[in-house]
């Protein structure tokens, strides 16, 4: 009986290890795809190699978690395409000491990538159910440098401003002024802007001046909330 139980334990352990290796292999292949598309920052690639994207998607879509396309996460929202996650993170040029604000927590995956690189991440989600789910998942993954709240991302998070970097993962039809105001001197913000067809805009603040550069056509879910209503 003792021998039988030992064999069962060994088989279970082997199954867990095999499953872990399978996810790691899929992540490695995804990182190769993302790198081939121009995401070359070692810190970003290391984060994407580590963060288990399959835990941030519904069980229904888990077998597609490491394909390079967005997936539904409920509430008419999506987890972004991995390339876009890597591209936007790379554009922030994070060194590791930054305080970052994310608008649009969604599944929490982008926050986890940021949390692997930046010193502190503050992330806002307007849909409280998603904010609660992401917060619990990030906590379970051991992230102590990520703070999640449910709120209107258009207004930013004034209590913790200024931010060295801001990343917006839902599309407003203009760049929110509160976010510009909360960007630190020397800071960078990346945001998709447009109602139907969107451009990914990179903003930099230097000596009080804000420069803007359009860098990529994209498709994001629209930003919602009082701030974007006219």
VOPAGU-2260 file (C-alpha; in pm, 1 decimal, decimal comma):
REM VOPAGU-2260
SITE   aa  ch    i         X         Y         Z
SITE  UNK   A    0       0,0       0,0       0,0
SITE  UNK   A    1     283,8     235,6      90,9
SITE  UNK   A    2     458,8     162,2    -238,9
SITE  UNK   A    3     134,6     224,6    -429,7
SITE  UNK   A    4      88,9     566,1    -264,5
SITE  UNK   A    5     450,2     659,0    -342,0
SITE  UNK   A    6     400,0     571,3    -708,4
SITE  UNK   A    7      83,2     782,7    -725,4
SITE  UNK   A    8     263,7    1081,6    -571,1
SITE  UNK   A    9     549,8    1047,5    -820,0
SITE  UNK   A   10     305,8    1031,4   -1112,2
SITE  UNK   A   11     122,9    1342,0    -990,8
SITE  UNK   A   12     450,1    1533,6    -950,5
SITE  UNK   A   13     563,2    1428,1   -1297,2
SITE  UNK   A   14     230,3    1540,8   -1443,9
SITE  UNK   A   15     262,0    1882,5   -1277,7
SITE  UNK   A   16     621,3    1923,0   -1397,5
SITE  UNK   A   17     525,1    1818,6   -1749,1
SITE  UNK   A   18     236,9    2068,9   -1756,0
SITE  UNK   A   19     465,8    2346,1   -1627,0
SITE  UNK   A   20     723,8    2263,6   -1893,8
SITE  UNK   A   21     451,0    2272,2   -2159,4
SITE  UNK   A   22     345,1    2625,0   -2060,9
SITE  UNK   A   23     709,2    2737,1   -2042,0
SITE  UNK   A   24     771,8    2602,4   -2393,5
SITE  UNK   A   25     466,5    2787,2   -2525,5
SITE  UNK   A   26     580,5    3109,7   -2358,6
SITE  UNK   A   27     926,0    3071,2   -2510,1
SITE  UNK   A   28     777,8    3028,9   -2859,1
SITE  UNK   A   29     555,5    3332,7   -2808,5
SITE  UNK   A   30     853,6    3541,4   -2699,5
SITE  UNK   A   31    1035,7    3439,1   -3018,5
SITE  UNK   A   32     738,7    3562,4   -3222,6
SITE  UNK   A   33     722,1    3890,9   -3033,2
SITE  UNK   A   34    1097,8    3941,4   -3071,3
SITE  UNK   A   35    1076,8    3880,5   -3446,1
SITE  UNK   A   36     826,1    4167,0   -3467,1
SITE  UNK   A   37    1060,6    4417,3   -3307,0
SITE  UNK   A   38    1024,8    4383,1   -2930,1
SITE  UNK   A   39    1390,2    4348,8   -2834,0
SITE  UNK   A   40    1419,9    4507,0   -2486,5
SITE  UNK   A   41    1571,6    4229,4   -2269,7
SITE  UNK   A   42    1368,7    4334,5   -1964,8
SITE  UNK   A   43    1042,7    4315,5   -2156,3
SITE  UNK   A   44    1126,6    3978,8   -2311,1
SITE  UNK   A   45    1231,4    3841,0   -1970,4
SITE  UNK   A   46     900,6    3954,6   -1819,4
SITE  UNK   A   47     699,9    3797,0   -2099,8
SITE  UNK   A   48     899,3    3475,6   -2057,8
SITE  UNK   A   49     805,1    3464,4   -1690,1
SITE  UNK   A   50     443,9    3584,7   -1658,9
SITE  UNK   A   51     194,7    3294,1   -1701,3
SITE  UNK   A   52     -50,0    3447,8   -1951,2
SITE  UNK   A   53    -265,7    3133,8   -1938,4
SITE  UNK   A   54    -366,6    3222,9   -1582,0
SITE  UNK   A   55    -501,2    3559,7   -1697,8
SITE  UNK   A   56    -751,3    3414,0   -1946,9
SITE  UNK   A   57   -1067,7    3211,8   -1895,4
SITE  UNK   A   58   -1040,3    2833,2   -1885,5
SITE  UNK   A   59   -1226,9    2822,6   -2217,1
SITE  UNK   A   60    -943,3    3005,3   -2393,7
SITE  UNK   A   61    -649,5    2867,5   -2196,7
SITE  UNK   A   62    -519,3    2655,5   -2483,3
SITE  UNK   A   63    -496,1    2976,2   -2692,4
SITE  UNK   A   64    -320,4    3182,5   -2425,2
SITE  UNK   A   65      17,0    3185,0   -2601,1
SITE  UNK   A   66    -109,5    3264,7   -2947,4
SITE  UNK   A   67     -31,1    3617,3   -3060,5
SITE  UNK   A   68    -381,2    3762,1   -3061,8
SITE  UNK   A   69    -626,9    3915,9   -2812,2
SITE  UNK   A   70    -880,6    3703,6   -2624,9
SITE  UNK   A   71   -1212,3    3781,3   -2450,8
SITE  UNK   A   72   -1201,3    3822,6   -2072,5
SITE  UNK   A   73   -1570,0    3901,6   -2015,5
SITE  UNK   A   74   -1758,4    4230,4   -1976,1
SITE  UNK   A   75   -1697,0    4294,9   -2349,6
SITE  UNK   A   76   -1325,9    4343,7   -2275,9
SITE  UNK   A   77   -1015,3    4165,6   -2403,8
SITE  UNK   A   78    -663,9    4073,3   -2299,3
SITE  UNK   A   79    -438,7    4250,0   -2549,0
SITE  UNK   A   80    -233,6    4082,7   -2820,8
SITE  UNK   A   81     104,0    3985,6   -2667,1
SITE  UNK   A   82     297,9    4177,9   -2932,7
SITE  UNK   A   83     107,6    4496,5   -2845,3
SITE  UNK   A   84     173,1    4439,3   -2473,7
SITE  UNK   A   85     544,4    4401,1   -2542,7
SITE  UNK   A   86     556,1    4690,1   -2789,2
SITE  UNK   A   87     382,2    4935,5   -2556,8
SITE  UNK   A   88     591,8    4830,2   -2258,3
SITE  UNK   A   89     912,0    4866,8   -2459,3
SITE  UNK   A   90     808,4    5216,4   -2570,9
SITE  UNK   A   91     811,1    5330,3   -2206,3
SITE  UNK   A   92    1186,0    5252,8   -2183,0
SITE  UNK   A   93    1162,4    5135,3   -1824,0
SITE  UNK   A   94    1485,9    5095,9   -1629,5
SITE  UNK   A   95    1346,1    4944,5   -1310,4
SITE  UNK   A   96    1314,2    5237,7   -1069,4
SITE  UNK   A   97     995,8    5388,1   -1213,3
SITE  UNK   A   98     649,8    5448,1   -1073,7
SITE  UNK   A   99     403,5    5351,5   -1347,5
SITE  UNK   A  100      33,3    5420,5   -1392,7
SITE  UNK   A  101    -176,9    5183,8   -1603,9
SITE  UNK   A  102    -524,7    5280,3   -1722,5
SITE  UNK   A  103    -739,3    4976,3   -1801,5
SITE  UNK   A  104    -632,1    4684,2   -1581,3
SITE  UNK   A  105    -850,0    4432,0   -1763,8
SITE  UNK   A  106    -718,2    4083,6   -1693,7
SITE  UNK   A  107    -412,9    4211,3   -1505,1
SITE  UNK   A  108    -163,6    4066,5   -1753,8
SITE  UNK   A  109     -17,9    4399,6   -1864,7
SITE  UNK   A  110      12,9    4505,0   -1499,6
SITE  UNK   A  111     204,0    4184,4   -1426,2
SITE  UNK   A  112     447,3    4255,0   -1711,2
SITE  UNK   A  113     499,4    4606,3   -1575,9
SITE  UNK   A  114     535,1    4468,8   -1224,2
SITE  UNK   A  115     825,8    4250,5   -1335,4
SITE  UNK   A  116    1015,8    4558,8   -1451,6
SITE  UNK   A  117     905,6    4873,5   -1267,5
SITE  UNK   A  118     946,4    4952,9    -899,2
SITE  UNK   A  119     578,1    5035,0    -841,1
SITE  UNK   A  120     265,6    4995,6   -1054,7
SITE  UNK   A  121     -71,0    5161,2    -996,4
SITE  UNK   A  122    -349,1    5032,2   -1219,2
SITE  UNK   A  123    -710,0    5147,2   -1259,4
SITE  UNK   A  124   -1005,4    4953,7   -1401,4
SITE  UNK   A  125   -1349,4    5108,9   -1444,5
SITE  UNK   A  126   -1529,8    4771,3   -1433,5
SITE  UNK   A  127   -1517,4    4671,3   -1067,6
SITE  UNK   A  128   -1566,9    4300,3   -1134,2
SITE  UNK   A  129   -1255,2    4295,0   -1353,0
SITE  UNK   A  130   -1058,7    4507,2   -1104,6
SITE  UNK   A  131   -1145,3    4269,8    -821,2
SITE  UNK   A  132   -1058,9    3961,0   -1025,6
SITE  UNK   A  133    -728,4    4105,4   -1146,1
SITE  UNK   A  134    -633,4    4224,2    -798,7
SITE  UNK   A  135    -685,7    3879,6    -648,0
SITE  UNK   A  136    -495,9    3710,3    -930,5
SITE  UNK   A  137    -199,4    3946,7    -905,9
SITE  UNK   A  138    -192,8    3900,8    -529,7
SITE  UNK   A  139    -199,6    3523,5    -572,1
SITE  UNK   A  140      94,6    3553,5    -812,1
SITE  UNK   A  141     291,9    3729,3    -538,8
SITE  UNK   A  142     304,9    4083,8    -680,6
SITE  UNK   A  143     353,6    4320,1    -388,5
SITE  UNK   A  144     443,0    4620,6    -605,1
SITE  UNK   A  145     108,5    4639,5    -791,2
SITE  UNK   A  146    -190,8    4831,4    -653,9
SITE  UNK   A  147    -530,5    4791,1    -823,7
SITE  UNK   A  148    -838,6    5006,4    -782,2
SITE  UNK   A  149   -1178,2    5038,0    -947,4
SITE  UNK   A  150   -1229,9    5388,0   -1080,8
SITE  UNK   A  151   -1239,7    5629,0   -1373,2
SITE  UNK   A  152    -901,9    5599,7   -1543,2
SITE  UNK   A  153    -955,1    5920,6   -1738,4
SITE  UNK   A  154    -890,5    6108,6   -1413,7
SITE  UNK   A  155    -571,5    5919,2   -1338,0
SITE  UNK   A  156    -460,5    5864,0    -977,6
SITE  UNK   A  157    -370,9    6207,4    -844,7
SITE  UNK   A  158    -279,7    6084,2    -494,4
SITE  UNK   A  159      20,4    5894,0    -631,7
SITE  UNK   A  160     124,4    6136,2    -906,4
SITE  UNK   A  161     354,6    6225,8   -1068,2
SITE  UNK   A  162     424,2    5907,5   -1264,3
SITE  UNK   A  163     743,0    5830,0   -1453,2
SITE  UNK   A  164     542,2    5639,6   -1712,4
SITE  UNK   A  165     175,1    5602,5   -1803,3
SITE  UNK   A  166      26,5    5331,8   -2023,3
SITE  UNK   A  167    -334,6    5343,2   -2141,3
SITE  UNK   A  168    -490,0    5019,4   -2266,4
SITE  UNK   A  169    -833,3    5149,5   -2369,7
SITE  UNK   A  170    -888,1    5408,9   -2640,3
SITE  UNK   A  171   -1013,2    5762,2   -2566,4
SITE  UNK   A  172   -1088,1    5994,9   -2857,2
SITE  UNK   A  173    -829,9    6240,2   -2720,6
SITE  UNK   A  174    -542,1    6228,2   -2475,6
SITE  UNK   A  175    -686,5    6288,2   -2125,8
SITE  UNK   A  176    -551,7    6613,5   -1981,7
SITE  UNK   A  177    -542,6    6475,0   -1622,9
SITE  UNK   A  178    -297,0    6208,0   -1739,1
SITE  UNK   A  179     -74,9    6466,0   -1907,3
SITE  UNK   A  180     -80,9    6668,8   -1585,3
SITE  UNK   A  181      17,7    6362,3   -1380,6
SITE  UNK   A  182     312,8    6270,0   -1603,1
SITE  UNK   A  183     645,0    6346,6   -1436,9
SITE  UNK   A  184     912,0    6562,9   -1593,7
SITE  UNK   A  185    1106,1    6339,4   -1830,2
SITE  UNK   A  186     817,5    6092,4   -1828,7
SITE  UNK   A  187     663,2    5899,9   -2116,6
SITE  UNK   A  188     302,4    5806,0   -2187,4
SITE  UNK   A  189     168,4    5567,9   -2449,3
SITE  UNK   A  190    -200,6    5575,8   -2539,7
SITE  UNK   A  191    -423,0    5458,6   -2828,4
SITE  UNK   A  192    -627,8    5753,5   -2954,0
SITE  UNK   A  193    -930,1    5747,9   -3184,7
SITE  UNK   A  194   -1295,4    5650,7   -3199,2
SITE  UNK   A  195   -1297,1    5390,6   -3474,1
SITE  UNK   A  196    -947,4    5380,0   -3622,1
SITE  UNK   A  197    -680,5    5447,5   -3361,9
SITE  UNK   A  198    -318,9    5554,0   -3354,1
SITE  UNK   A  199     -82,3    5458,8   -3076,5
SITE  UNK   A  200      54,6    5790,9   -2953,2
SITE  UNK   A  201     378,3    5831,0   -2758,0
SITE  UNK   A  202     403,4    6145,6   -2545,5
SITE  UNK   A  203     713,4    6276,3   -2370,1
SITE  UNK   A  204     729,7    6561,7   -2119,4
SITE  UNK   A  205    1052,5    6761,8   -2111,0
SITE  UNK   A  206    1101,8    7106,3   -1956,3
SITE  UNK   A  207     726,7    7143,6   -1929,0
SITE  UNK   A  208     671,0    7078,0   -2300,8
SITE  UNK   A  209     482,9    6772,5   -2424,6
SITE  UNK   A  210     575,5    6621,5   -2759,4
SITE  UNK   A  211     354,6    6368,9   -2937,4
SITE  UNK   A  212     442,9    6106,7   -3194,7
SITE  UNK   A  213     215,8    5859,4   -3373,8
SITE  UNK   A  214     392,3    5524,4   -3387,1
SITE  UNK   A  215     147,6    5246,5   -3479,4
SITE  UNK   A  216    -212,4    5188,3   -3598,8
SITE  UNK   A  217    -401,2    4978,6   -3340,4
SITE  UNK   A  218    -744,5    4854,8   -3235,8
SITE  UNK   A  219    -844,3    4880,1   -2868,1
SITE  UNK   A  220   -1174,7    4870,6   -2685,8
SITE  UNK   A  221   -1296,6    5226,7   -2622,6
SITE  UNK   A  222   -1231,4    5405,8   -2296,4
SITE  UNK   A  223   -1553,3    5455,6   -2102,4
SITE  UNK   A  224   -1655,1    5678,3   -1813,5
SITE  UNK   A  225   -1764,3    6037,6   -1748,5
SITE  UNK   A  226   -1436,5    6185,7   -1869,1
SITE  UNK   A  227   -1477,1    6069,6   -2228,3
SITE  UNK   A  228   -1842,2    6171,0   -2266,7
SITE  UNK   A  229   -1908,2    6497,7   -2448,3
